[in-house]
Amino acid sequence: MKHNFGAGPCILPQTVFEQAAKGVLDFNGLSILEVSHRHKDFVAVMEEARELVKKALNVPDGYTVLYLQGGATLGFTISALNMTRGGKAGYINTGVWASGAIKEAKIVGVDVEVLASSEDKNFSYIPKGYAIPSDLDYLHYTSNNTIYGTQFQEQIKTTVPLVCDMSSDIFSKEINVSDFDLIYAGAQKNLGPAGATLYIVKEEVLGQFKTPFMPTYFNLAKQHEKESMLNTPPVFSVYVAMLNLRDLIATGGVKAAEERNNAKAGLLYNEIDNNPLFASKVAVEDRSKMNVAFVLKDEYAGLEEAFNKTWNDAGIVGLKGHRSTGGYRASLYNALPLSSVQVLVDVMKEFATKNA
Ligand SMILES: *Cc1c(COP(=O)(O)O)cnc(C)c1O
């Protein structure tokens, strides 16, 4: 049995893996991999997958849910193109993914103003206390910074249209969707397998873009009109997302997931703070509950190889930090059980007993 702390594609519930495997072999007599996306059985899957997002996140009326392709990376472009009104857009730069969103918005001609950045300290905190001009076309931020282990603990409050890349913390905690005009997220961090990208969009912003460049696929108004079936959707990914959302709702929904996630993160941060070998470099108030970044203290840097062997031997996978930060990163997505976190904590404790 492996304990998968990987940052993405991520662990999903075992029951979801089993049902997905069954669907590959038999989905009403065909394989889910060969069924036409226009067949009523798949249309029903798409409808349910969209509806379950609304149910799980209490999405109010007046919002549409879409499953597109291209990952969150294409979401950088799609969000910018659909939200630009020909004026200025504000961005908060909290790391590699936020920087990617800034870069792609500029490529498609959006006039970007970076309102705040935590680059001065290698993105180890969430910027605070900056002004938000009231005439922005929109404000974009990244709710959870997968690589650095920082997370906005509160939604940004603003009167300007709000856009958020929620790839790595969507469905991990309750959110207030009505505060946002556009939310997007790659499926592979908490929703399903790679291949689908989720968009939750306020219907009144659809078609309001002011840009000379709008390929049909990127136009969310068209995607909405075609009920997320403008072309062949990522059939398998949407199917597994539907299975996972059913499981999420059956196990108490996002509220219960949030409680479990709080317990997991609490257990691990408590160990990091009390273990003599390890430290967190992230501002305490900005710590992510999804991606926990930590390091061996400088004076114990020589123990790296020995520690790597120890957690490998315990069946832990995916604990290595991102190549840009080094150290360790334990991703605690919804499907990771508390018992896996306990295994990691026990490994850290025992390693300290032997080496500190
Ligand atoms: C992983 C990730 C991305 C990139 O997602 P892709 O689907 O691979 O394009 C973007 N933003 C955040 C916050 C991420 O965690």
The ligand as an ORCA input file, in Angstrom:
! r2SCAN-3c Opt
* xyz 0 1
  C      -1.080     22.590    -11.433
  C      -1.505     23.998    -11.476
  C      -1.617     24.702    -12.680
  C      -1.259     24.085    -14.015
  O      -2.250     23.196    -14.344
  P      -2.294     22.425    -15.749
  O      -3.656     21.813    -15.695
  O      -1.171     21.459    -15.747
  O      -2.164     23.429    -16.832
  C      -2.066     26.005    -12.646
  N      -2.383     26.602    -11.488
  C      -2.272     25.957    -10.306
  C      -2.646     26.665     -9.053
  C      -1.829     24.639    -10.263
  O      -1.727     24.003     -9.098
*
